[in-house]
Amino acid sequence: MEAPRLAHTMSSPTSPCEEVIKNLSLEAIQLCDRDGNKSQDSGIAEMEELPVPHNIKISNITCDSFKISWDMDSKSKDRITHYFIDLNKKENKNSNKFKHKDVPTKLVAKAVPLPMTVRGHWFLSPRTEYTVAVQTASKQVDGDYVVSEWSEIIEFCTADYSKVHLTQLLEKAEVIAGRMLKLSVFYRNQHKEYFDYIREHHGNAMQPSVKDNSGSHGSPISGKLEGIFFSCNTEFNTGKPPQDSPYGRYRYEIAAEKLFNPNTNLYFGDFYCMYTAYHYVILVIAPVGSPGDEFCKQRLPQLNIKDNKFLTCAEEDGVLVYHHAQDVILEVIYTDPVDLSLGTVAEITGHQLMSLSTANAKKDPSCKTCNISVGR
């Protein structure tokens, strides 16, 4: 039987009081610091007889939950009524060390059979390193607690978004995708030096590289999937790629059917914005059976290439016809090398708009359009 949810003991900027009250299924108390220092009004006294948790194990880690268990000496074990859990984001050495003393990080749960599930999107974020320590406690008739010493401190990292979470993002993206417009090419903008380097050092073939950390914090493709970024959006009035670019004045164009066809699979990768009115959707195109295809099949929702809200490839009168969503900016990752000879490189006539770059861009965690109800 799954243990009850844990709840924050006080409100904090990332755990609104209303949310705590709504989800509260455990007693909330004021807790001591991990080092054993206790405020005069905390109502907590130390009692060495209570067993100290040791050999702590963390398992079943997801992006917003984990299971925790530990061993205890049998002495006074029957007196334990509660567990105190101190959960903290692992400090970055360069981060701001200031921590408001009125915002505790302690969680309290009634003593339940172990392992116990710690769950709650208001305090757990995906792909984030945490430290955790545990005390046992005994509630007295007057409401005060006696507590054990703190356990050792354990470190762990939460997981990426699962397919379930990405499907929630996918459904949100579908709502705003808008009408479909025709396209004929994929394109990639870079500086002239990039294409010169590809010709000289990579035998004329653009090579996949690891995706940066732009987009959703829990995205399973960030820092892991290897691919080549392409764009496919067109101008509404011309049906052609825009002349402006944030990534360089030279553009590689390739016919859509060279990258996207019935021998490729299409996956939804992410949906995000960067504190702007427009939104980005990341799609992944992978040749069937390729390493990129196997990576995506395990982690990402697969789309029907003929029928989806973002990018389609369908045969009409014996010819492949392509459409893209009008109201989102599509970023397409192709997972295999691409030879420059399959397309053309030319200088664009527009401006280089660096403000539109998405390199390592941070997602707006407050946007209701592109966030889901798990840790950001």
N, C-alpha and C positions, 0 to 999 in steps of 0.2 A: 504494500500500500504506500502510495507516494505521501511524503511528509507534507505538512501544510507550508504554504508560502511564508517566506521571511519578509519582514517589513522594517523600514527605517524607523529609528526611534524618535527622530525629530525631522522637521521639514528642512529641505536644503534647496539650493537653486536648481539642482537636477532631479529632485524628488519632491514635487509639490505636495503640500499637506493634504490637499483634496484627494490626490491619487493614493496616498498612504491610507487615508481613512476609508476610501472605497475598497481597497484591497486588503485591509487589515484583518488578519485572522489569528494573530498572535499578540501577546502583551507587549506594549512599548514601554521601555524604561530608560532612564538616564544611566549611561554606562561609564566605566572608568577607562583611562588611557591604557594602551597595551602594556606599558611598562609598569603598571600596577599603581601609579599615582591616582589617588581618588579625591574628588572634590568633597568639601566638607558636607555638602547637602546631598550627596549622591545616594545615601542610604545603603551603601554596600560595605560589608566588612569582609575581611579575608579569613578563610578557614582552611588550614592546610590539609585537613582530613579528606577533603573532597579530592577525588582522583584527577590527575592532570592528563588531558588527552595527549597521546603520542602515536607515532607511526601514522600520521594523517595521509589519507589517500583521496585524490581527486579523480573522478571518472565521469563518463557520459557527458562530456563537455559539448555544449552547443554555443551559438552566438549569444544566447541570453539566459543560460542556465548551466548548472553542473551538479553533480552528486558528490557529497563529502562523507567520509567515514573515518573512524580512528579507533585505536585500542585504548582501554582503560584498565587500571587495576580494579579488582573487585571490591576493595575496601571502601565502605561508605557509598558504594555505587547506587544502592537503593534510595539514598537521600537526594539524588540529583532530580531536580524538577525542570531545569532549563539548560539550554546551551547558549553561550554568548559567542558570536562569530564576528571577528574584526576583519572586514573586507576592504581593501584599499587598492586603488590603481598604483602600479609600481612606479615609483618616482623616476623621472628622467633626470640625469645628473645636471642637465642644463635648464630644467624646468623651474618655475617659480615655486620656492619651497613654502611660501606663505599658506597657512591653512587656518581657517577661522575656527577657533576653539569651541564655538557654540554649535558647530555642525558635526556631530559625531558620525563615525562610519560604522558603528557597531550595529549588529543585527541580533535579535533575540528570538529564540524558538523554544517551544515546549519540548521536553525530552521525549523524543520519539525513536522508534527502532532505526538503526543505521543500516544502509546509507540513507542520508537525508538529502532531498532535492532543494537546492537554493535556486529560486526562480524569480524573475521580476525585471521587466524591461526598463523600469525607472532607475535602476542602478547598475545594470550590466550592459556593456557595449561589446559588439563583435570585435574580433581580432585585437584584443587589448590585454596587456599583461597585468595581472593582479597578484597581490599577496594576501594570505589568509592565515589567521591564528584563531584558536578556540579555547574557551574556558568552560568548565562545568559550574553550575550554580544551583543553590537550593533556596527556594523562596520561603521566608519565615511568615508566621501568622500575622506579624505587624506590617507585612509588605516589603520589608527589607530583604536583601539577598546576602548570602555568604557564597564566596566564589573560590575556585581553585586558582593556581597560578596559570599564566598563559602557556599554551603549548608552544612548540617550535613554529617558526614562520615558514609557510610553504608558498612557492611561486607556481603560477600556471597562466596559460593564455587561453582566452575564449576563442571559439571557432568562427569561420566565415559564415555568411548567409548560406542556408541550405536551399535546395530546389524549391521548397515550400515558400520560403521568404522571397526568393527571386520571382516566383509565380505571382506573389502579391504585388511586387514592383511592376511586373509585366502587365497585370490587369490595370494598374494605375496609369501606366504609359499608354495603354490602348485607348483610354478615355479621351486623351487629348491629341492623339496622333493626327486627326484631321483627314481631309480628302487625299486621294492618291494622285500623284503626278508622274508623267512618263520620264524615264531617263534612258540614256544610251551608253554612258561611260562611267567608270570609277576613276577617281583622280587622287593624286598625292602631291602635295606642295612641299618643297624643300628648297634649301639654298643650292646654288650651282655647285658648290664644293661637295655637297653630299653626292650628287650624281657623278661627279668626276671620281670620287673615292670608290663608288660602286663599280665603275668601269675598270679602274686600275687595280683594286684589291680584291674584288669579289666576282671576277669573271663576268661582269655585266648583270649580275643577278642581285636584286634587293633581298636581304636576308631578314628573317623574323628576329625580333628582339623582345625582351621581356616588357610587358605592359607596365606603365608607371602606376602611381597610387592615386590618380585622379578618380573622381566619382564616389560612389558609396563606400563608406569605411569598411563594410562587411563584404564587399565584392570578392568572390573567390577567384577572379581572374587577375586582380591587381597584384603585381609582383610575382606572378606565377605563369600566366599564359604567354606564350611567345607568338608574335604575329607582326604583320605590317599594317599600319593604319591607312585606310582609304576613306575618302568622302564620296558622297553620291548625290547630295542635294543639288537642286537646280533652281534657277531664277524663275519665278512664276511667269514673267512676261516673255522670256526668251526660250525657256525649256533647256537652257544650257548651264553649265557650271558657272558660279559667280566669278567675276574677275579679281575680286579682293581675296586675300588670304593672310592668316596670322603666322604661317609657317615658312614662308620664303617666296621668292619671286619666280621660281621655276616650278613648272607643273608637269607631272607625268600623267598622261591619260591612257587608259586601256579600255577596249570594248567590254561592256558588261558581261557578255557571254564567256569571255576568257577566264573570269574569276568565279562567276555565279551561274550555275547550270544544274541540270538534273543529277550530275555526278558530285555535287557538293551538298553538304548539310548546312542548315542555318540555325543559329542559336541566339537567344536573348541573353545579353550579358549584364546590362545595368540601365538605370534611369536616374538622372540627376539634374540639378541646376546649380549655378554658382552665384547665388544672390542676384539673379537676373530674371527677367520675365520669360525668357525662352528656355527650353529644356532639351537635354541631350539624351539620346538612346544609343547604347553600344550594342552592336550586333556582331556575331562572329560567323564567318564563312569558312568552312573546313572541308577539304576534299574528303570524300567518303573513305573511311578506313585509315586515314592519316593519323599521326600522333596527336595533332590538334583536335581531330574529331573524337578520338578516344578520351582526351582530357575533358572536352566539353560535354560529352555524353554522360559522364559521371556527375557533373556539377551544374549544368545549365539547362533551362527549359528549351526543348527543341521546337522550332517553328515549322509549319508547313510552307515550303517555298512558294507554292502556288496561291496560298490563301492565308495571309496574316495582315496585320494593321500597319506594317512598317516598310517592308521591302519584299517585292514579289517577282517571281520569274515564271511566266506561263506561256505556253505555246499557242499562237494564234495564226491560222493559215500556214502552218509549217515553219513559222518563225518565232523565236523567243522574244517576248515582249516584257519590259521591265517597268515597274512603278515603285515610287517611294512616298512616304508620308510627308505631307506638306508642313504640318505644324510642329514638328520636332526636328532637331538637327541630328542626323544620323552619323555615327562614327562606326565604320566597318573595319573589323580586324580580319585579315586574311592570314591563315596560319602556315602557309607554305612559301618558299622563295618565289619571287616573280622576276623573270628576265626582262630587262628593259627593252629588248628587241620586240616584245609582244605589243608595245605601245609607242608613244611618242613623248619627247620632252621638249617643252617650249617655254619661253618667258611670258608671264602674264602681264596684262596692261594696267591692272588695277593697283590698289594700295596694299601694303603689308600691315594689316590691322592686328598688332600684337595683343590688344585687349581681348581678342576673341580666342586666344590660346587656351587650351584645356590641359596643358602639361602640368601634372601633379595638382590639378585644381581641386580645391576643397568643396565638398558638397554642402549646401545650405541645410543645416539640421532642423531649421524651423519651418521649412516649406511644407505645407500640407498636401501639395500636389504630388511630390515625388518621394515622400518618406513613408515608411510603414511603422507599425506599432511594436517595434523591437528596438534595442539599442542602436544608436546611430553609428 
